[in-house]
């Protein structure tokens, strides 16, 4: 619209119902203010002449401004007496139709509004008429070319010449660009709230990087040149405490190990340089990555750390001395060694130091791949052959009944001092070297024997590596042990871990369905945080999904974690799968999980792991050193 058209429109003294309604409201408002001033006895300095602002002598600039504003808006008018609905040519253009080509009716207008917005618009219109008020709303309209646009509407009732409600008029404008910009700003704000500034991967007890994240940091550092990796292992001097015993009022066992880890981590951090990266490489193992450092400088720092640990008395369950050994390995950078390989080499070095009675052993270069694999394989096989395992149980709470109805069977490795530690490092090596099957057989045998000795009303969840599912004889072994010990299969749920390592998907599928046919149940562990594809939920007969613990820890303060957990629970419920949450450590988290409909909860709030038997090694039910000729051949050839 050009200036001549605006002036022409301004010269037209015909006012719309919208302009008349607004003018009458303005007049009444001025009259009310005037009467209020008189009633309050205020001394008015001049007379106020109340008159219609739309009379002929209205300021011309105001009329031109008003005309220009109205020319940009579409209007929709509904008259109650006749039920007539009309809209302006500008409104037709907003709706995507040339003026005069669309028949005006309530039904036609309703068809143009997005189906999801029709009820909301109807409620706003009814509210304007019922409450004699003004409302604003934004809705979507669908044009004939199926393009969706956002329209903002300002609705108000109009009165006739006798000041009686006459109808409703709406002024509308296309705000698609503004609305999309607003939505994008809202999306970015939500993303800032939900994305983490740092990758997950810290141990919640010590705050150090855990093994996998620490290995990533080593990989990154190697691209920057040479350096040295130090791994320090610690062990309390004297016998291990009974995990269930109290010493001077302080709990022992697992709590002692946590306090020791925190105390040693403080020593390591205090000695390490600001540029060094610290991590927790395993139970009571602490790594220090020293970039651009000579082996002699790193050895000197290792001696300070080891001496600091050995000379300090740590207050654990009781005041105890702690022994320490160090393993160092120098890397050149870009030599093809992975971070996890260097950790293994440093661990081999500290074990050599302990075996030879020295404080530390330094390797001038990483071990050869064949040598490293054979050392790891020998270590895994020795642990199996010497029966260095024990079982722990951790209670699981049924949130529907608020009652403990299940126990998870946890594997622990027993060291030379008789202390039981997490088996995660050993299991990782065993899976990587395809040596996990004998360990899983051991777990199956001991667990079914344990169940036979316990109450027949309990339910047990047993971890199995995805790698072992490819063994064609595993299902038969489970069936034999169930019959041997006369155990009800309905008491067992097998939790599948490390699904990414499943070698033979067909055999794994057969095992899953075979387990179900026996009467056992199947669960997927660490769903969402591990390598579990969503397709597993459709072609594996899964009964239970355990939500990854990293999404549960701190869920109360994490918008992202709450959204992910809710989504997993809703999806599983739709598929007929129950859900469980690990790492539940406070009531606030427990209450959230109940609200989301999670079926089971597990964590320190429910109960800590406890040993089934004494962690001391026994000759009972040793793992079978079954020999697979093809596997032995592969191992021999590298």
C-alpha positions in Angstrom: 0.0 0.0 0.0 1.4 3.4 -1.1 1.0 6.8 0.5 -1.9 7.8 -1.8 -3.9 4.7 -0.9 -3.3 5.3 2.9 -4.5 9.0 2.5 -7.5 7.8 0.5 -8.3 5.3 3.2 -7.9 8.0 5.9 -10.3 10.3 4.2 -13.1 7.7 4.4 -15.2 8.6 7.4 -16.8 5.1 7.5 -15.6 3.3 10.7 -15.5 -0.4 11.2 -17.2 -2.1 14.1 -13.8 -2.7 15.6 -12.9 1.0 15.6 -16.3 2.0 17.0 -16.0 -0.6 19.8 -12.5 0.6 20.7 -13.5 4.3 20.6 -16.5 3.7 22.9 -14.2 1.9 25.4 -11.8 4.8 25.3 -14.7 7.2 25.9 -16.0 5.3 28.8 -12.6 5.0 30.4 -12.0 8.8 30.1 -15.5 9.5 31.6 -14.8 7.1 34.5 -11.5 8.8 35.3 -13.2 12.2 35.1 -15.9 11.2 37.5 -13.4 9.6 39.9 -11.4 12.8 40.0 -14.5 14.8 40.8 -15.6 12.4 43.6 -12.1 12.6 45.2 -12.4 16.4 45.2 -9.3 17.0 43.1 -8.9 20.5 41.7 -8.9 20.1 38.0 -7.0 22.8 36.2 -9.1 22.7 33.1 -12.3 21.3 31.8 -12.2 17.9 30.1 -14.4 17.7 27.0 -15.3 14.1 26.4 -15.9 13.5 22.8 -15.8 10.7 20.2 -12.2 10.5 19.0 -13.4 9.4 15.6 -15.3 12.6 14.8 -14.4 14.6 11.7 -11.9 16.8 13.5 -9.8 13.9 14.7 -6.1 14.5 14.3 -5.3 13.5 10.7 -1.9 11.8 11.6 -3.7 9.5 14.1 -6.3 8.5 11.4 -3.5 7.8 8.9 -1.6 5.7 11.5 -4.7 3.8 12.4 -5.6 3.1 8.8 -2.1 1.8 8.1 -2.2 -0.5 11.0 -5.6 -1.9 10.1 -4.5 -2.4 6.5 -1.9 -4.9 7.7 -4.4 -7.0 9.7 -7.1 -9.5 8.7 -10.4 -9.4 10.5 -13.1 -12.0 11.2 -16.5 -10.8 12.4 -19.3 -12.8 13.9 -22.7 -11.3 14.5 -24.8 -13.1 17.1 -28.3 -12.1 15.9 -27.8 -13.4 12.4 -25.1 -16.0 13.1 -23.2 -14.4 10.1 -19.5 -14.9 9.9 -17.4 -12.7 7.6 -13.8 -11.9 7.1 -11.8 -9.3 5.3 -9.8 -9.6 2.1 -6.6 -9.4 4.1 -7.8 -12.4 6.2 -8.4 -14.3 3.0 -4.8 -13.7 1.9 -3.6 -14.8 5.3 -5.6 -18.0 4.9 -4.0 -18.5 1.4 -7.0 -17.7 -0.7 -7.6 -14.9 -3.2 -10.3 -12.5 -1.9 -13.8 -13.5 -2.8 -13.0 -17.1 -3.7 -13.9 -18.8 -0.4 -17.4 -18.9 1.0 -17.6 -17.4 4.5 -18.8 -19.8 7.2 -17.9 -21.1 10.6 -17.4 -24.6 9.1 -15.1 -23.3 6.3 -13.0 -21.4 8.9 -12.8 -24.4 11.2 -11.5 -26.6 8.3 -8.7 -24.2 7.8 -7.5 -24.3 11.4 -5.0 -27.0 12.2 -7.0 -30.0 13.8 -4.9 -29.9 16.9 -5.8 -26.2 17.5 -9.5 -26.2 16.8 -10.6 -27.0 20.3 -8.3 -24.4 21.8 -9.6 -21.7 19.5 -13.2 -22.7 20.2 -12.6 -22.4 24.0 -11.1 -18.9 23.6 -14.1 -17.7 21.5 -16.5 -19.0 24.0 -14.6 -17.4 26.8 -14.7 -14.0 25.1 -18.5 -14.1 24.6 -19.3 -15.6 28.1 -17.0 -13.3 30.1 -17.4 -10.2 27.9 -13.7 -9.9 27.8 -10.7 -9.8 25.5 -8.5 -12.7 24.7 -5.4 -13.5 22.6 -4.5 -16.8 21.0 -2.1 -18.2 18.5 -3.1 -21.0 16.2 -2.0 -22.7 13.0 -3.8 -22.5 9.7 -3.3 -24.9 6.8 -3.4 -23.2 3.4 -4.7 -24.9 0.2 -1.1 -25.8 -0.8 -0.8 -27.6 2.6 1.6 -25.0 3.9 1.2 -24.3 7.7 1.3 -20.8 8.9 1.1 -19.4 12.5 -1.6 -16.7 13.0 -2.0 -14.5 16.1 -5.6 -13.4 16.9 -6.8 -10.6 19.1 -10.5 -11.3 20.0 -12.9 -8.9 21.6 -16.7 -8.6 21.9 -18.6 -5.7 20.2 -21.7 -3.9 21.2 -24.5 -2.3 19.2 -25.7 1.2 19.4 -27.5 0.6 22.6 -24.3 -0.8 24.2 -25.6 -4.4 24.1 -23.3 -7.3 23.2 -23.6 -7.6 19.5 -20.9 -10.1 18.4 -17.2 -10.9 18.3 -14.5 -9.5 16.1 -11.0 -10.9 15.8 -8.0 -9.2 14.3 -5.3 -11.5 13.0 -1.9 -11.3 11.5 0.6 -13.9 10.2 3.4 -14.3 12.7 5.0 -17.4 11.3 8.5 -15.9 11.1 8.3 -14.6 14.7 6.9 -17.9 16.0 9.6 -20.0 14.4 12.2 -17.6 15.8 10.6 -18.0 19.2 10.5 -21.7 19.0 14.2 -21.8 17.9 15.1 -19.7 20.9 13.2 -22.0 23.2 14.8 -25.0 21.7 18.3 -23.6 22.1 17.5 -22.7 25.7 16.3 -26.3 26.4 19.4 -27.7 24.7 21.6 -25.5 26.9 19.9 -26.9 29.9 20.1 -30.6 28.8 23.5 -30.9 27.1 26.5 -31.6 29.4 29.5 -29.3 29.1 31.7 -32.3 29.7 31.6 -35.9 28.6 30.3 -38.3 31.3 32.9 -40.6 32.7 33.9 -39.7 36.2 33.9 -42.0 39.2 31.2 -40.7 41.6 33.3 -41.5 44.7 36.7 -40.0 43.8 35.7 -37.7 41.0 38.5 -39.1 38.8 38.0 -40.3 35.2 37.0 -43.9 35.1 38.9 -46.4 33.0 37.2 -46.0 29.6 37.3 -42.2 29.8 40.9 -42.2 31.0 41.8 -44.4 28.1 40.2 -41.8 25.7 42.3 -39.1 27.4 45.5 -41.1 26.7 44.5 -41.6 23.0 44.1 -37.8 22.7 47.4 -37.1 24.5 49.3 -39.5 22.2 48.5 -37.3 19.2 50.4 -34.5 20.9 53.7 -36.3 21.3 55.6 -38.5 23.8 54.8 -38.9 27.5 54.6 -41.4 30.3 51.7 -43.2 31.9 51.9 -44.1 35.6 49.5 -46.6 37.3 49.7 -46.9 41.1 48.1 -49.8 42.9 47.4 -49.7 46.6 46.4 -52.4 49.2 45.8 -52.1 52.9 48.4 -53.8 55.1 46.9 -56.6 57.1 43.8 -58.8 56.9 40.7 -57.5 55.0 37.7 -56.4 57.1 34.5 -58.3 57.2 32.1 -56.4 55.0 29.3 -56.8 57.5 31.4 -56.0 60.6 31.7 -52.7 62.4 35.1 -51.5 63.7 34.9 -48.8 66.4 31.4 -48.0 65.1 32.5 -47.7 61.6 31.3 -50.0 58.8 33.9 -52.1 57.0 34.3 -53.8 53.7 33.0 -51.8 50.8 32.9 -48.6 52.8 36.5 -49.1 53.7 37.4 -49.5 50.0 35.6 -46.3 49.1 37.3 -44.3 51.9 40.6 -45.7 50.8 40.0 -44.7 47.2 39.0 -41.1 48.2 42.1 -40.8 50.5 44.6 -42.1 47.9 43.0 -40.0 45.2 43.7 -36.9 47.3 47.4 -37.9 47.6 47.7 -38.5 43.9 46.0 -35.1 43.0 48.2 -33.3 45.5 51.5 -34.6 44.0 50.5 -34.6 40.3 51.2 -31.5 38.3 48.4 -29.3 37.1 48.9 -30.4 33.5 48.7 -34.1 34.4 45.5 -36.1 33.9 44.4 -38.4 36.7 42.1 -41.4 36.5 40.8 -44.5 38.2 42.0 -47.5 36.1 40.5 -50.2 38.4 39.8 -51.2 42.0 42.4 -49.4 44.0 44.4 -48.5 40.9 45.1 -44.9 40.1 46.5 -43.6 36.8 48.5 -40.4 36.1 49.0 -39.3 32.5 52.1 -37.1 32.2 52.4 -35.5 28.7 55.7 -34.3 27.2 57.6 -35.8 30.2 60.8 -37.8 30.3 60.8 -41.2 31.9 63.2 -40.1 34.6 61.0 -37.1 35.6 57.9 -39.4 35.7 59.8 -41.9 37.8 60.7 -39.2 40.3 57.1 -38.2 40.6 56.0 -41.8 41.0 58.4 -42.3 43.9 56.9 -39.2 45.6 53.4 -40.6 45.2 54.3 -44.1 46.4 56.3 -42.8 49.4 53.4 -40.4 50.3 51.0 -43.3 50.3 53.2 -45.7 52.2 54.2 -43.2 54.9 50.6 -42.1 55.7 48.2 -43.8 58.0 44.7 -43.9 56.6 41.7 -43.8 58.8 39.4 -46.5 57.3 37.4 -48.9 59.4 40.4 -48.5 61.6 43.7 -46.7 61.3 45.7 -48.7 58.7 48.9 -48.6 56.7 48.7 -49.0 53.0 51.2 -50.5 50.6 51.7 -49.2 47.1 53.4 -50.1 43.8 53.9 -48.2 40.6 54.1 -49.2 37.0 55.3 -46.8 34.3 55.3 -47.0 30.5 56.8 -44.4 28.1 55.0 -43.9 24.8 56.3 -42.0 21.8 53.0 -40.8 20.5 51.4 -41.8 17.2 53.0 -45.3 17.5 49.7 -47.1 17.2 49.3 -48.0 20.9 45.8 -47.5 22.2 45.1 -46.0 25.6 43.7 -49.2 26.9 46.8 -51.0 25.8 49.1 -48.6 27.7 47.0 -49.0 30.8 47.4 -52.8 30.5 51.2 -52.4 30.2 51.4 -50.1 33.2 49.3 -52.6 35.2 51.7 -55.4 34.2 54.6 -53.2 35.4 53.2 -52.6 38.8 52.4 -56.3 39.2 56.0 -57.0 38.3 57.1 -54.5 41.0 55.0 -56.2 43.7 56.2 -59.7 42.6 59.9 -58.6 42.8 59.5 -56.6 46.0 60.4 -53.1 44.5 58.4 -49.9 44.7 58.0 -49.4 40.9 58.9 -50.8 37.5 59.3 -48.6 34.4 59.0 -49.8 30.8 60.9 -47.8 28.2 58.3 -48.6 25.5 54.9 -50.3 25.2 54.9 -54.1 25.0 54.4 -55.9 21.7 50.8 -56.6 20.9 51.3 -60.4 21.0 53.1 -60.2 24.3 50.4 -58.0 25.8 47.6 -60.3 24.7 49.3 -63.3 26.0 50.0 -61.7 29.4 46.3 -60.7 29.7 45.2 -64.1 28.6 47.4 -65.8 31.2 46.1 -63.5 33.9 42.5 -64.2 33.1 43.1 -68.0 32.9 45.0 -68.0 36.1 42.2 -66.2 37.9 39.8 -68.8 36.6 42.0 -71.8 37.3 42.8 -70.6 40.9 39.1 -70.0 41.5 39.7 -66.4 42.5 36.0 -65.5 42.5 33.2 -65.0 45.0 29.6 -63.9 44.7 27.8 -61.0 46.2 24.1 -60.2 46.2 22.4 -56.8 46.1 18.7 -56.3 46.9 16.2 -55.0 44.4 13.0 -53.2 45.5 9.7 -53.8 43.8 8.3 -50.2 43.7 4.7 -51.4 43.2 4.8 -53.4 46.5 7.5 -51.4 48.2 9.1 -54.7 49.1 12.4 -56.4 48.2 11.5 -59.2 45.9 14.8 -59.8 44.0 18.5 -60.1 44.4 21.2 -59.4 41.8 24.1 -61.8 41.7 27.4 -59.9 41.4 30.8 -61.3 40.6 33.8 -60.2 42.6 37.5 -61.1 42.1 39.6 -62.0 45.2 43.2 -60.7 45.4 46.1 -62.2 47.2 45.2 -60.4 50.4 41.8 -62.0 50.4 40.0 -58.7 49.5 37.1 -58.9 47.0 37.1 -56.3 44.2 34.9 -55.4 41.3 35.5 -57.8 38.4 34.9 -55.1 35.7 38.5 -54.9 34.6 39.0 -58.7 34.4 35.7 -59.1 32.6 36.6 -56.5 30.1 39.9 -58.2 29.3 38.1 -61.6 29.2 35.5 -60.3 26.7 38.2 -58.7 24.5 40.2 -61.9 24.5 37.2 -64.2 24.0 37.9 -65.8 27.4 34.6 -64.9 29.1 32.8 -68.2 28.6 34.5 -70.1 31.4 33.7 -67.2 33.8 30.1 -67.2 32.8 29.9 -71.0 33.3 31.4 -70.5 36.8 28.7 -67.9 37.6 25.9 -70.1 36.3 27.1 -73.2 38.3 27.6 -71.3 41.6 24.4 -69.2 41.2 22.1 -72.2 40.6 23.8 -74.0 43.5 23.2 -70.9 45.7 19.5 -70.7 44.7 19.1 -74.3 45.6 20.3 -73.6 49.1 18.1 -70.4 49.5 14.4 -69.8 49.9 12.3 -70.9 46.9 10.4 -67.6 47.0 13.3 -65.4 46.1 14.1 -64.2 42.5 17.7 -63.8 41.3 19.1 -61.8 38.4 22.3 -63.2 36.9 24.7 -61.4 34.5 25.8 -63.1 31.3 28.1 -61.5 28.7 26.6 -61.1 25.3 29.8 -62.8 24.0 28.8 -66.1 25.7 25.4 -66.2 24.2 27.0 -67.4 20.9 28.1 -70.6 22.6 25.7 -73.4 21.4 26.2 -75.4 24.6 25.4 -72.7 27.1 21.6 -73.3 27.1 22.1 -77.0 27.6 24.4 -76.2 30.6 21.8 -74.0 32.2 19.1 -76.8 31.7 21.4 -79.4 33.2 22.2 -77.3 36.3 18.5 -76.5 36.9 17.7 -80.2 36.8 20.7 -81.2 38.9 19.9 -78.8 41.8 16.1 -79.0 41.3 15.7 -75.2 40.9 12.6 -73.5 39.6 13.6 -71.7 36.4 11.0 -69.0 37.3 13.4 -67.8 40.0 16.0 -66.6 37.5 16.4 -63.7 35.2 19.5 -63.6 33.0 20.8 -60.1 32.4 22.6 -59.7 29.1 25.6 -57.3 29.2 27.8 -56.1 26.4 25.4 -56.9 23.6 27.8 -55.3 21.1 30.1 -58.3 21.6 27.6 -60.9 20.6 29.5 -62.9 18.0 26.7 -65.1 16.6 23.4 -63.3 16.6 21.5 -66.4 15.6 22.8 -68.5 18.4 22.1 -65.6 20.8 18.6 -65.4 19.6 18.2 -69.2 20.0 19.6 -68.9 23.6 17.1 -66.1 24.5 14.1 -68.0 23.3 15.4 -71.3 24.8 15.8 -69.6 28.2 12.2 -68.4 28.0 11.0 -71.8 27.1 12.8 -73.2 30.2 10.8 -70.7 32.3 13.6 -68.2 33.0 13.3 -64.5 32.1 15.5 -62.2 30.1 16.8 -58.7 30.9 19.0 -56.1 29.1 21.5 -54.3 31.3 22.6 -50.7 31.0 19.9 -49.8 28.4 20.5 -46.4 26.9 24.1 -46.0 28.0 25.7 -49.2 26.6 25.7 -50.6 23.1 22.1 -52.0 23.1 20.3 -51.3 19.8 16.6 -50.6 20.0 16.0 -53.5 17.7 16.9 -55.9 20.6 13.5 -55.0 22.1 11.7 -56.3 19.1 13.4 -59.5 18.2 14.6 -60.6 21.6 12.0 -61.8 24.1 13.1 -59.2 26.8 11.1 -59.1 30.0 13.1 -56.4 31.8 15.1 -53.4 30.8 17.6 -51.9 33.3 18.1 -48.2 32.7 21.7 -47.1 32.6 22.9 -45.9 36.0 24.4 -42.7 34.5 20.8 -41.5 33.7 19.7 -42.2 37.3 22.5 -40.6 39.2 21.6 -36.9 39.6 18.3 -37.3 37.8 16.6 -34.8 40.2 18.8 -32.0 38.9 19.0 -33.1 35.2 16.3 -32.1 32.7 17.9 -34.4 30.1 18.1 -37.4 32.4 14.5 -37.0 33.4 13.4 -36.8 29.8 15.4 -39.9 28.8 14.2 -42.0 31.7 10.5 -41.1 31.1 10.9 -41.9 27.4 12.5 -45.3 28.1 9.8 -46.2 30.6 6.9 -45.2 28.3 8.4 -47.1 25.4 9.0 -50.2 27.4 5.5 -50.1 28.9 4.0 -49.9 25.4 6.1 -53.0 24.5 5.1 -55.0 27.6 8.6 -54.7 29.2 9.2 -53.9 32.8 11.9 -51.4 33.8 14.5 -51.2 36.6 16.7 -48.4 37.7 20.2 -48.7 39.2 22.2 -46.2 41.3 19.3 -45.1 43.4 20.9 -43.4 46.3 18.3 -40.9 47.7 14.6 -40.6 48.4 14.1 -37.8 45.9 15.3 -40.1 43.1 13.1 -42.9 44.4 10.0 -40.7 44.3 10.7 -39.5 40.8 11.1 -43.1 39.6 7.8 -44.0 41.2 6.1 -41.1 39.5 7.5 -42.3 36.1 6.3 -45.8 36.6 9.6 -47.6 37.0 9.0 -51.1 38.3 12.2 -51.9 40.3 14.9 -49.8 42.0 18.4 -50.9 43.0 21.2 -48.9 44.7 22.7 -48.0 48.0 19.4 -46.5 49.3 17.8 -50.0 48.9 20.9 -52.0 50.0 24.6 -52.4 49.4 26.1 -55.6 47.9 26.9 -58.2 50.5 29.0 -61.4 50.1 27.2 -64.7 49.8 30.1 -66.4 51.4 33.5 -65.4 52.8 35.5 -63.9 49.9 38.4 -66.2 50.8 39.1 -68.7 48.0 37.7 -72.2 48.3 38.1 -75.2 46.1 34.3 -75.5 45.8 32.9 -75.9 42.2 36.1 -74.8 40.4 35.6 -73.4 36.9 36.1 -76.0 34.2 39.1 -75.4 32.1 37.3 -76.6 29.0 39.5 -76.4 25.9 38.2 -75.3 22.6 40.8 -76.4 19.9 39.8 -73.7 17.5 40.1 -71.0 20.1 43.5 -72.3 21.3 44.7 -72.3 17.7 43.5 -68.7 17.3 45.3 -67.7 20.5 48.5 -69.4 19.4 48.5 -67.7 16.1 47.6 -64.2 17.5 
